[in-house]
Amino acid sequence: MPFVQVSGKRIHYVQSLGVRGDVPLVFVHGAGGTHENWLHQLRGLSCRYPVLAVDLPGHGRSEGNGFQSIEAYRDFVRDFLDVLDIRRAILVGHSMGGAVALSFALVYSTRLTALVLVGTGVRLKVHPKVFEALRGDPQEAVHLLVGWAYAETASLEMIRQGEAKWLEGSPMVVEGDFLACNAFDLMDEVERIVLPTLILCGTKDRLTPVNYAEHLHQKIQGSSLALIPGAGHMVMIERPEAVNQALHVFLQQIV
């Protein structure tokens, strides 16, 4: 598992070179997450495509304190790609990572071949109860968030694992992530995105519901929409085969 120095911080990522094409899929996790949110996709797609997933600053095994704006994370992704000498990529973002991907597509569109948006939207307002819990009882905040993040059909083991992973992170970093999400708003700009775009959403997503995905589909000309039945916000963990199949179908059209 390699590390690189990005703006003075030791950043962790995982990668597989794949066998098809030279434009990598770069996976960006959501608030409080790590590259491990994408393990099913890394395993399922690496035999066909070059794939790479990063731990954002302050997350997973990466140094730093995280950021409190989507723009800061966006520019980090740019710098990270520069360090790895990746001139063009297919950016895949979940939730906050989707916001980062949207912002990246608007500012650095020439660096992208395509865009994949998973469980995200043009606005990501955070319920005040989340901030109250994070500042009072971080463990209760994690319990609250994980309860919202998975569909009711998710197994208890999956939910326990989700809580354990969240609790490994820094409450300060998680709060910063949610502050970044809360301030994010591309309502008046998203129509300027002209890249090939796949929008994925679980039909039982309670954090970024289906109408968020449908709005993105309406605003991004030529985009494709894939709704994954029965999945919640953590759709790539809950229904990995369906997500990987949707990605594969999309990628066959552009790679």
C-alpha positions in Angstrom: 0.0 0.0 0.0 1.9 3.1 -1.2 2.2 6.5 0.2 3.1 9.8 -1.4 3.9 13.3 -0.1 1.2 15.9 -1.1 1.7 19.4 0.2 3.9 18.1 3.0 1.5 15.4 4.2 2.0 11.6 3.9 -1.0 10.4 1.9 -2.0 6.8 1.6 -3.7 5.2 -1.4 -4.2 1.8 -3.0 -4.0 0.9 -6.7 -4.1 -1.8 -9.3 -2.9 -1.2 -12.9 -5.7 -3.2 -14.5 -5.5 -4.4 -18.2 -7.8 -2.1 -20.2 -7.0 1.5 -21.1 -4.6 3.9 -19.5 -7.1 6.3 -17.8 -7.5 5.2 -14.2 -10.6 5.2 -12.1 -9.9 7.4 -9.1 -12.3 6.7 -6.2 -13.0 9.4 -3.6 -14.7 8.4 -0.4 -17.3 10.4 1.6 -17.3 12.2 4.9 -15.5 10.2 7.6 -14.7 7.4 5.2 -11.6 5.8 3.8 -10.5 4.0 0.7 -12.0 0.8 2.3 -15.4 2.1 1.3 -14.4 1.1 -2.2 -12.9 -2.3 -1.6 -15.6 -4.2 -3.5 -15.1 -2.0 -6.5 -11.3 -2.2 -6.4 -11.5 -6.0 -6.3 -14.3 -6.3 -8.8 -13.0 -3.9 -11.4 -9.2 -4.2 -11.2 -9.1 -7.2 -13.5 -10.4 -4.9 -16.3 -9.5 -1.4 -15.5 -6.7 0.6 -13.7 -8.2 1.6 -10.3 -7.0 3.8 -7.5 -8.5 4.9 -4.2 -7.1 7.5 -1.9 -7.5 8.2 1.8 -8.2 11.9 2.0 -6.1 14.0 4.5 -6.9 13.0 8.0 -8.7 9.9 7.0 -7.6 6.3 7.1 -3.8 6.1 7.0 -3.3 9.6 5.6 -1.8 12.4 7.6 -3.5 15.8 8.2 -6.6 17.2 9.9 -8.9 17.1 6.9 -10.5 20.3 5.5 -13.7 22.2 6.1 -14.5 23.0 2.5 -15.2 20.9 -0.7 -13.0 23.3 -2.6 -10.0 22.4 -0.4 -10.6 18.7 -0.9 -11.0 19.3 -4.6 -7.7 21.0 -4.9 -6.1 18.3 -2.8 -7.3 15.7 -5.4 -5.7 17.9 -8.1 -2.4 18.0 -6.3 -2.6 14.2 -5.5 -3.1 13.5 -9.2 -0.2 15.8 -10.1 2.1 14.0 -7.7 1.2 10.7 -9.4 1.6 12.3 -12.8 -2.0 11.4 -13.7 -3.1 13.9 -16.4 -6.5 12.4 -17.0 -8.8 10.3 -14.8 -12.3 9.0 -14.4 -13.3 10.4 -11.0 -15.7 8.3 -8.9 -17.0 10.1 -5.8 -19.4 9.0 -3.0 -21.5 11.5 -1.0 -18.9 14.2 0.0 -16.6 12.6 -2.5 -19.3 13.1 -5.1 -19.4 16.8 -4.2 -15.6 16.9 -4.6 -16.0 15.2 -8.0 -18.7 17.7 -9.1 -16.5 20.7 -8.1 -13.5 19.1 -9.8 -15.5 18.6 -13.0 -16.4 22.3 -13.0 -12.9 23.7 -12.4 -10.6 21.1 -13.9 -12.7 19.5 -16.6 -9.8 18.9 -18.9 -8.3 16.5 -16.3 -11.3 14.2 -16.6 -12.5 11.7 -19.1 -15.7 10.9 -17.3 -17.5 11.3 -14.0 -19.3 8.9 -11.7 -21.4 10.3 -8.9 -22.6 7.9 -6.1 -25.1 8.8 -3.5 -24.6 12.6 -3.8 -26.3 15.8 -4.9 -25.8 19.5 -5.8 -26.5 20.3 -2.2 -25.6 18.3 0.9 -27.2 20.0 3.9 -26.5 18.2 7.2 -29.1 17.8 9.9 -28.4 19.9 12.9 -28.7 16.8 15.1 -25.5 15.5 13.5 -23.4 18.5 14.6 -25.0 18.4 18.1 -24.1 14.8 18.5 -20.6 15.2 17.1 -19.8 18.0 19.6 -21.4 16.2 22.5 -21.1 12.4 22.1 -19.2 11.3 19.0 -20.1 7.7 19.6 -23.8 8.6 19.6 -23.2 10.6 16.4 -21.7 7.6 14.7 -24.6 5.4 15.8 -27.0 8.0 14.4 -25.2 8.4 11.1 -24.8 4.7 10.5 -28.4 4.2 11.3 -29.3 6.6 8.5 -26.6 5.4 6.1 -27.7 1.8 5.6 -31.0 0.4 4.3 -33.2 -1.4 6.8 -32.4 -4.6 5.1 -28.6 -4.3 5.8 -27.2 -7.0 8.0 -26.3 -6.3 11.6 -22.8 -7.4 10.9 -22.5 -4.8 8.0 -23.8 -2.1 10.3 -21.4 -3.1 13.2 -18.5 -3.0 10.8 -19.7 0.4 9.5 -19.8 1.8 13.1 -16.4 0.4 13.9 -14.8 2.0 10.9 -16.4 5.4 11.6 -15.2 5.2 15.2 -11.6 4.8 14.1 -11.7 8.3 12.6 -11.2 11.7 14.3 -14.4 13.4 15.5 -12.7 16.7 14.5 -12.1 15.5 11.0 -15.6 14.2 10.6 -17.1 17.5 11.9 -15.0 19.3 9.3 -16.2 17.0 6.6 -19.8 17.7 7.5 -19.2 21.5 7.7 -17.8 21.2 4.1 -20.9 19.3 3.0 -23.2 21.7 4.7 -21.7 24.7 2.8 -21.7 22.9 -0.5 -24.1 24.2 -3.2 -23.7 23.9 -6.9 -27.4 24.4 -7.7 -26.7 27.2 -10.2 -23.5 25.7 -11.7 -24.1 22.0 -12.3 -25.6 22.4 -15.7 -22.1 23.5 -17.0 -20.8 19.9 -16.6 -20.6 18.3 -20.1 -18.6 15.2 -19.3 -19.9 11.6 -19.7 -21.5 11.0 -16.3 -23.0 8.1 -14.5 -25.2 8.8 -11.5 -25.8 6.0 -9.0 -28.2 5.9 -6.1 -29.8 3.3 -3.8 -33.6 3.4 -3.9 -33.6 3.3 0.0 -31.0 6.1 0.4 -32.1 8.3 3.3 -29.2 10.7 3.3 -29.1 11.6 -0.4 -32.5 10.3 -1.7 -33.3 9.3 -5.2 -34.7 12.8 -6.0 -31.1 14.1 -5.5 -29.9 11.7 -8.2 -32.8 12.5 -10.5 -32.0 16.2 -10.2 -28.4 15.6 -11.2 -29.6 13.5 -14.1 -31.9 16.2 -15.3 -29.2 18.9 -15.0 -26.2 17.1 -16.5 -26.8 16.7 -20.2 -26.4 13.2 -21.5 -25.9 11.6 -18.1 -26.9 8.1 -17.2 -28.9 7.2 -14.1 -28.7 3.8 -12.4 -30.9 3.2 -9.4 -29.9 0.2 -7.2 -33.1 -1.5 -5.7 -33.1 -1.9 -1.9 -29.8 -0.2 -1.2 -29.2 2.7 1.1 -26.6 5.4 1.1 -23.7 3.0 1.3 -24.8 1.4 -1.9 -21.3 0.4 -3.0 -21.0 -1.8 0.2 -24.6 -3.0 0.4 -25.0 -3.9 -3.3 -21.5 -4.2 -4.7 -22.3 -6.5 -7.6 -25.0 -4.2 -8.9 -22.8 -1.2 -8.5 -19.9 -2.9 -10.3 -22.1 -4.0 -13.1 -23.4 -0.5 -13.6 -19.9 0.9 -13.6 -18.8 -1.8 -16.1 -21.6 -1.0 -18.5 -20.8 2.7 -18.3 -17.1 2.2 -18.7 -17.5 0.0 -21.8 -19.0 3.0 -23.5 -16.2 5.4 -22.8 -12.9 3.5 -22.3 
